[in-house]
Amino acid sequence: MHYLDDMDWQQAVALLIVAVTAGFFLRARLRPRKFSFERDTHCGCASLPATQGSIVFHARKGERPQIVVKSK
């Protein structure tokens, strides 16, 4: 414990920041996850491919911007 006696305030603050950060990481690791229907029930709903479209954004200098939505 002699090391703690030789620290100045900047080292103490840096050590405190590291300890708080490590505490947050440890808390996030040990806390139970939130319920997710797709992950926890394995119903297969998440494995179905969603119909994805595409969004195209056209904009040129001096012209009006245009957004085109294409669906499959």
C-alpha positions in Angstrom: 0.0 0.0 0.0 3.0 2.3 -0.1 2.3 2.8 -3.8 -0.9 4.6 -3.0 0.9 7.0 -0.6 3.3 8.0 -3.4 0.6 8.8 -6.0 -0.2 12.4 -6.9 -3.8 13.5 -7.7 -3.5 13.0 -11.5 -2.5 9.3 -11.0 -5.3 8.8 -8.5 -7.9 10.3 -10.9 -6.5 8.1 -13.8 -6.7 5.0 -11.6 -10.3 5.9 -10.6 -11.3 6.3 -14.3 -9.8 2.9 -15.1 -11.6 1.3 -12.1 -14.9 2.9 -13.0 -14.6 1.8 -16.7 -13.7 -1.8 -15.6 -16.7 -1.7 -13.3 -19.0 -0.8 -16.2 -17.6 -3.5 -18.4 -18.0 -6.1 -15.6 -21.6 -5.0 -14.9 -22.5 -5.2 -18.6 -21.0 -8.7 -18.7 -22.9 -10.0 -15.6 -26.2 -8.3 -16.2 -28.9 -10.6 -17.8 -29.8 -9.8 -21.4 -33.1 -8.3 -22.4 -35.7 -10.6 -23.9 -35.6 -11.0 -27.6 -38.5 -13.0 -29.2 -36.4 -14.1 -32.2 -33.4 -15.2 -30.2 -35.1 -16.7 -27.2 -38.0 -18.6 -28.8 -36.4 -20.0 -31.9 -39.6 -19.7 -33.8 -37.9 -19.2 -37.2 -39.4 -15.8 -37.8 -36.1 -14.2 -37.9 -34.7 -16.6 -40.4 -37.3 -15.7 -43.1 -35.8 -13.4 -45.7 -37.5 -10.0 -45.6 -38.5 -8.3 -48.8 -35.9 -5.6 -49.1 -36.2 -2.7 -51.3 -33.6 -0.1 -52.2 -33.5 3.6 -51.7 -31.7 5.7 -54.3 -30.9 9.3 -53.7 -30.1 11.6 -56.6 -28.9 15.1 -56.1 -27.0 17.4 -58.4 -25.9 20.9 -57.9 -28.6 23.3 -58.9 -31.2 20.6 -59.3 -33.9 19.4 -56.9 -32.9 16.3 -54.9 -34.8 13.2 -55.8 -35.5 10.1 -53.7 -36.5 6.9 -55.5 -37.8 3.9 -53.4 -37.7 0.6 -55.3 -39.4 -2.4 -53.7 -39.1 -6.0 -54.8 
